[in-house]
Every structure is written in C-alpha cells, then in structure tokens.
Amino acid sequence: QVQLVASGGGLVQAGGSLRLSCAVSGRTSSTYGIGWFRQAAGKEREFVASIKWSGATTYYSDHVKGRFTISRDTDKNMVYLQMNSLKPEDTAVYLCAAEFFTGWGDWGQGTRVTVSS
C-alpha cells in the first residue's frame, strides 16, 4: 500500500499564502501521480490539482487556476501545493491521494486550511 501524509495547513488571512506538502511512502512505483482534493464542512470532496510522477503533467480545478501551483520532487517522494491569493472559499480540509490504474486511492487524513476574511 501507499501511505500519504499531508501537512502545512493553518490559519491565514485572505490574500495570504500557504504551501502544503504530501509525503508519499510505500509502494510508490504502483502510482502514476498524486492529487490534491479538498472538502469543506458540509460539502462534497472536490478535486483541486494533480501531477504525474513522470513528465510532471498537471491538472487544476478552475477554482484554483492561476492561484495554486502543484509540483513534485520524485527523489524525495514529495508533492507540494503552493497556494497564493487565498480566499475564504478555499477553507477546507485538504487531502492528498495516489493515482492508481483503477483511480484515486490511499487517502491521507488531510490538513486543515482556514482562510479568514
């Protein structure tokens, strides 16, 4: 299995920045990449961004394009999410997940991001 640990969340004012980290361990060779998702209180989980280990192909939700940047360090098995120009609407628990052939899985417990107005 793959273990995923998200960190870096916290409290930030609107317009501020945070960088989230996802540490990946275990059978990383069985994964194609890593994705970031978020879930706000009372809402469904939504896709934020993803990146492939090979080629660094990235995908972003329209809600975060131009503000968030996903990157990876294959040597360290780390994936980052740089979040700039944060808005109160970005408040959520952010989780990282591994992309397998069958889809997303091995969800981490997430890290909480709170953006105050």
C-alpha positions in Angstrom: 0.0 0.0 0.0 0.9 3.7 -0.2 0.9 6.0 2.7 0.2 9.7 2.3 0.7 12.3 4.9 -0.5 15.9 4.3 0.9 18.8 6.2 1.3 22.5 6.1 -2.2 23.7 6.8 -3.0 26.5 9.1 -4.8 29.8 9.6 -4.1 32.6 7.1 -5.8 35.8 6.1 -7.4 36.4 2.8 -4.8 37.1 0.2 -2.1 35.2 2.0 -0.2 32.1 1.0 0.4 28.6 2.3 2.4 25.6 1.0 1.0 22.2 1.6 3.2 19.1 1.5 2.3 15.5 0.8 4.8 12.9 1.8 4.4 9.6 0.0 5.8 6.3 1.1 5.3 2.6 0.5 4.8 1.2 -3.0 5.2 4.5 -4.9 6.1 2.6 -8.0 2.5 1.5 -8.2 1.2 5.0 -8.5 1.1 7.3 -11.5 0.9 10.5 -9.6 -0.6 12.4 -6.7 -3.7 14.6 -6.5 -4.9 17.2 -4.0 -8.5 17.3 -3.0 -10.4 19.3 -0.5 -13.6 19.0 1.5 -15.3 21.9 3.2 -17.7 21.5 6.0 -21.0 20.2 4.8 -19.8 19.9 1.2 -18.6 17.1 -1.0 -15.0 16.4 -1.7 -13.7 18.2 -4.8 -10.7 17.9 -7.0 -8.1 20.6 -6.6 -5.0 19.6 -8.6 -2.9 16.7 -9.6 0.5 15.9 -11.0 2.2 12.9 -12.7 5.4 11.5 -11.4 6.7 11.2 -15.0 6.6 14.2 -17.2 5.1 16.4 -14.4 1.8 16.8 -16.3 -0.5 18.9 -14.1 -4.3 19.5 -13.9 -6.1 22.1 -12.0 -9.6 22.9 -10.9 -11.0 26.1 -12.4 -11.5 27.4 -8.9 -7.8 27.5 -8.3 -6.2 28.0 -11.7 -3.7 30.9 -11.6 -3.5 30.9 -7.8 -2.4 27.3 -6.9 0.7 25.5 -8.2 1.3 21.8 -7.8 4.8 20.4 -8.0 6.7 17.2 -7.2 10.1 16.1 -6.1 10.5 12.5 -7.2 13.7 12.0 -5.3 12.0 12.8 -2.0 8.6 11.3 -2.9 7.1 14.7 -2.1 4.3 16.6 -3.7 3.6 20.3 -2.9 0.7 22.6 -3.3 1.6 26.3 -3.3 -1.5 28.3 -2.6 -1.4 32.0 -3.2 -4.1 34.7 -3.1 -6.1 32.6 -0.8 -9.8 33.3 -0.4 -12.3 32.4 2.4 -13.9 29.9 -0.1 -10.6 27.9 0.0 -11.3 27.0 3.6 -11.4 23.2 3.8 -9.5 20.1 4.8 -7.0 19.3 2.1 -6.2 15.7 1.3 -3.7 14.1 -1.0 -4.4 10.8 -2.8 -2.5 8.5 -5.0 -3.5 7.8 -8.6 -3.6 4.2 -9.5 -4.6 2.5 -12.7 -8.1 2.0 -11.2 -8.4 5.5 -9.9 -7.7 7.5 -6.8 -6.9 5.7 -3.5 -5.0 5.5 -0.2 -6.3 8.8 1.0 -4.4 10.6 3.7 -6.2 12.2 6.7 -5.6 15.7 5.4 -4.5 19.0 6.7 -6.9 21.9 7.6 -6.7 25.2 5.9 -8.6 28.2 7.2 -8.7 31.5 5.4 -10.1 34.4 7.3 -11.8 37.4 5.8 
